[in-house]
Each structure stands twice: as structure tokens, then as C-alpha cells.
């Protein structure tokens, strides 16, 4: 029984790790239809909140125009291998318009629902604390 379990794990683990190590380039993510939502938090609040939640997986790209920031979600130090999510933050009259695009790759610990939850959990005023 132990030998069968070991063989089963040996067959299952490599594809799972390979799927986790996948990801895609930013151009592909930009071409995907994203999930739109609105947050009462400012762009700065969201950047700080997402950076705190995602840690090294978050790569923040600020644009020259104010209120326009992208958060690329990769794999920490291996982010150059590709990204799983692109979170576009655009300042709105009240709060921030957010678009979350996904590469559709398998991230067992970081699903699109979890990323969306991180955005929804960010509260206004985070950046001033």
C-alpha cells in the first residue's frame, strides 16, 4: 500500500509543480478579458494592501500618469517565468476601478477568487497609516 501511494504521488506531483511554475507574459494577460470591479479604496490603498497580501509575488508597475498602476502577480523570485494575474488599478472619481485578468494557469494556493477577495478586503485609508 505504501509503495502504491509513493508511485501515485510520484505521478501526480510533477505535473502539479509544473503547472504551478507556468505563467505567461504580460502581453498575453493584457489581451485577456478581465473581471471588472470597483473598490472604495484609493489606488495607493490597493497597492499597499495587495503588496502586503501577495508579498514577493506582486510586481508593481506604476505609469507616468497619476492613478494608473498595474500589479503583476507572478511567482516571487521566479516572476520572470511568467505571471498568473494582471490587476489593473485605475483611479476613479470615487475609489478605484479594478480589472483582474488571469492566465488561467493552476495556482492551488492563489485562485482568482482569492485575488478578487484580496481586492475587496482592501479598505480606504490604508495608505495614510
FIRO-598779 format. One record per residue (C-alpha): residue number from 1; chain; y, z, x. Coordinates in nm, 3 decimals. Layout:
<recs>
num=NUM&chaine=A&c2=Y&c3=Z&c1=X
...
</recs>
This chain:
<recs>
num=1&chaine=A&c2=0.000&c3=0.000&c1=0.000
num=2&chaine=A&c2=0.242&c3=0.086&c1=0.284
num=3&chaine=A&c2=0.163&c3=-0.241&c1=0.458
num=4&chaine=A&c2=0.231&c3=-0.439&c1=0.140
num=5&chaine=A&c2=0.561&c3=-0.255&c1=0.093
num=6&chaine=A&c2=0.663&c3=-0.332&c1=0.452
num=7&chaine=A&c2=0.576&c3=-0.700&c1=0.409
num=8&chaine=A&c2=0.769&c3=-0.713&c1=0.083
num=9&chaine=A&c2=1.075&c3=-0.555&c1=0.243
num=10&chaine=A&c2=1.049&c3=-0.793&c1=0.538
num=11&chaine=A&c2=1.052&c3=-1.085&c1=0.294
num=12&chaine=A&c2=1.341&c3=-0.956&c1=0.081
num=13&chaine=A&c2=1.582&c3=-0.800&c1=0.332
num=14&chaine=A&c2=1.671&c3=-1.107&c1=0.548
num=15&chaine=A&c2=1.788&c3=-1.325&c1=0.254
num=16&chaine=A&c2=1.992&c3=-1.033&c1=0.119
num=17&chaine=A&c2=2.158&c3=-0.976&c1=0.455
num=18&chaine=A&c2=2.219&c3=-1.348&c1=0.491
num=19&chaine=A&c2=2.384&c3=-1.359&c1=0.150
num=20&chaine=A&c2=2.600&c3=-1.063&c1=0.242
num=21&chaine=A&c2=2.705&c3=-1.232&c1=0.564
num=22&chaine=A&c2=2.809&c3=-1.550&c1=0.390
num=23&chaine=A&c2=3.156&c3=-1.614&c1=0.263
num=24&chaine=A&c2=3.383&c3=-1.909&c1=0.252
num=25&chaine=A&c2=3.711&c3=-2.040&c1=0.382
num=26&chaine=A&c2=4.047&c3=-1.978&c1=0.218
num=27&chaine=A&c2=4.088&c3=-2.340&c1=0.109
num=28&chaine=A&c2=3.771&c3=-2.318&c1=-0.099
num=29&chaine=A&c2=3.888&c3=-1.994&c1=-0.261
num=30&chaine=A&c2=4.231&c3=-2.140&c1=-0.337
num=31&chaine=A&c2=4.062&c3=-2.428&c1=-0.521
num=32&chaine=A&c2=3.866&c3=-2.193&c1=-0.749
num=33&chaine=A&c2=3.987&c3=-2.088&c1=-1.092
num=34&chaine=A&c2=4.080&c3=-1.724&c1=-1.066
num=35&chaine=A&c2=4.076&c3=-1.439&c1=-1.312
num=36&chaine=A&c2=4.433&c3=-1.357&c1=-1.418
num=37&chaine=A&c2=4.555&c3=-1.008&c1=-1.494
num=38&chaine=A&c2=4.878&c3=-0.812&c1=-1.488
num=39&chaine=A&c2=4.948&c3=-0.480&c1=-1.319
num=40&chaine=A&c2=5.240&c3=-0.246&c1=-1.382
num=41&chaine=A&c2=5.229&c3=-0.163&c1=-1.010
num=42&chaine=A&c2=5.456&c3=-0.347&c1=-0.768
num=43&chaine=A&c2=5.326&c3=-0.589&c1=-0.507
num=44&chaine=A&c2=5.380&c3=-0.319&c1=-0.241
num=45&chaine=A&c2=5.190&c3=-0.063&c1=-0.450
num=46&chaine=A&c2=4.898&c3=-0.303&c1=-0.489
num=47&chaine=A&c2=4.888&c3=-0.395&c1=-0.121
num=48&chaine=A&c2=4.872&c3=-0.030&c1=-0.014
num=49&chaine=A&c2=4.622&c3=0.059&c1=-0.282
num=50&chaine=A&c2=4.391&c3=-0.235&c1=-0.205
num=51&chaine=A&c2=4.416&c3=-0.176&c1=0.169
num=52&chaine=A&c2=4.316&c3=0.187&c1=0.114
num=53&chaine=A&c2=4.020&c3=0.092&c1=-0.111
num=54&chaine=A&c2=3.898&c3=-0.209&c1=0.090
num=55&chaine=A&c2=3.976&c3=-0.088&c1=0.443
num=56&chaine=A&c2=3.887&c3=-0.336&c1=0.715
num=57&chaine=A&c2=3.756&c3=-0.584&c1=0.457
num=58&chaine=A&c2=4.115&c3=-0.655&c1=0.343
num=59&chaine=A&c2=4.323&c3=-0.906&c1=0.536
num=60&chaine=A&c2=4.682&c3=-0.904&c1=0.405
num=61&chaine=A&c2=4.879&c3=-1.230&c1=0.425
num=62&chaine=A&c2=5.249&c3=-1.194&c1=0.337
num=63&chaine=A&c2=5.451&c3=-1.508&c1=0.270
num=64&chaine=A&c2=5.816&c3=-1.559&c1=0.367
num=65&chaine=A&c2=5.931&c3=-1.548&c1=0.005
num=66&chaine=A&c2=5.961&c3=-1.194&c1=-0.134
num=67&chaine=A&c2=5.696&c3=-1.071&c1=-0.375
num=68&chaine=A&c2=5.426&c3=-1.316&c1=-0.267
num=69&chaine=A&c2=5.122&c3=-1.170&c1=-0.089
num=70&chaine=A&c2=4.756&c3=-1.269&c1=-0.065
num=71&chaine=A&c2=4.479&c3=-1.023&c1=0.009
num=72&chaine=A&c2=4.173&c3=-1.194&c1=0.153
num=73&chaine=A&c2=3.856&c3=-0.990&c1=0.124
num=74&chaine=A&c2=3.601&c3=-1.054&c1=0.396
num=75&chaine=A&c2=3.357&c3=-0.851&c1=0.599
num=76&chaine=A&c2=3.560&c3=-0.625&c1=0.824
num=77&chaine=A&c2=3.544&c3=-0.738&c1=1.184
num=78&chaine=A&c2=3.340&c3=-1.041&c1=1.076
num=79&chaine=A&c2=3.610&c3=-1.171&c1=0.837
num=80&chaine=A&c2=3.629&c3=-1.489&c1=1.040
num=81&chaine=A&c2=3.283&c3=-1.567&c1=0.900
num=82&chaine=A&c2=3.444&c3=-1.621&c1=0.559
num=83&chaine=A&c2=3.593&c3=-1.448&c1=0.261
num=84&chaine=A&c2=3.441&c3=-1.337&c1=-0.068
num=85&chaine=A&c2=3.761&c3=-1.288&c1=-0.269
num=86&chaine=A&c2=4.119&c3=-1.403&c1=-0.266
num=87&chaine=A&c2=4.357&c3=-1.171&c1=-0.450
num=88&chaine=A&c2=4.693&c3=-1.338&c1=-0.511
num=89&chaine=A&c2=4.977&c3=-1.097&c1=-0.583
num=90&chaine=A&c2=5.299&c3=-1.239&c1=-0.727
num=91&chaine=A&c2=5.595&c3=-1.024&c1=-0.827
num=92&chaine=A&c2=5.673&c3=-1.040&c1=-1.199
num=93&chaine=A&c2=5.973&c3=-0.920&c1=-1.394
num=94&chaine=A&c2=5.778&c3=-0.600&c1=-1.460
num=95&chaine=A&c2=5.499&c3=-0.528&c1=-1.214
num=96&chaine=A&c2=5.276&c3=-0.792&c1=-1.059
num=97&chaine=A&c2=5.081&c3=-1.095&c1=-1.174
num=98&chaine=A&c2=4.739&c3=-1.094&c1=-1.008
num=99&chaine=A&c2=4.484&c3=-1.372&c1=-0.970
num=100&chaine=A&c2=4.139&c3=-1.295&c1=-0.830
num=101&chaine=A&c2=3.931&c3=-1.588&c1=-0.706
num=102&chaine=A&c2=3.573&c3=-1.544&c1=-0.591
num=103&chaine=A&c2=3.347&c3=-1.741&c1=-0.362
num=104&chaine=A&c2=3.056&c3=-1.643&c1=-0.583
num=105&chaine=A&c2=2.858&c3=-1.504&c1=-0.292
num=106&chaine=A&c2=2.635&c3=-1.200&c1=-0.325
num=107&chaine=A&c2=2.812&c3=-0.874&c1=-0.239
num=108&chaine=A&c2=2.593&c3=-0.594&c1=-0.375
num=109&chaine=A&c2=2.847&c3=-0.320&c1=-0.297
num=110&chaine=A&c2=3.160&c3=-0.517&c1=-0.385
num=111&chaine=A&c2=3.123&c3=-0.709&c1=-0.708
num=112&chaine=A&c2=3.406&c3=-0.895&c1=-0.877
num=113&chaine=A&c2=3.412&c3=-0.621&c1=-1.140
num=114&chaine=A&c2=3.467&c3=-0.360&c1=-0.871
num=115&chaine=A&c2=3.750&c3=-0.562&c1=-0.712
num=116&chaine=A&c2=3.911&c3=-0.604&c1=-1.055
num=117&chaine=A&c2=3.871&c3=-0.229&c1=-1.111
num=118&chaine=A&c2=4.049&c3=-0.156&c1=-0.782
num=119&chaine=A&c2=4.346&c3=-0.364&c1=-0.900
num=120&chaine=A&c2=4.351&c3=-0.195&c1=-1.241
num=121&chaine=A&c2=4.330&c3=0.151&c1=-1.083
num=122&chaine=A&c2=4.643&c3=0.096&c1=-0.869
num=123&chaine=A&c2=4.931&c3=0.289&c1=-1.018
num=124&chaine=A&c2=5.305&c3=0.229&c1=-0.986
num=125&chaine=A&c2=5.478&c3=0.436&c1=-0.720
num=126&chaine=A&c2=5.203&c3=0.423&c1=-0.455
num=127&chaine=A&c2=5.431&c3=0.252&c1=-0.203
num=128&chaine=A&c2=5.703&c3=0.519&c1=-0.223
num=129&chaine=A&c2=5.475&c3=0.811&c1=-0.146
</recs>
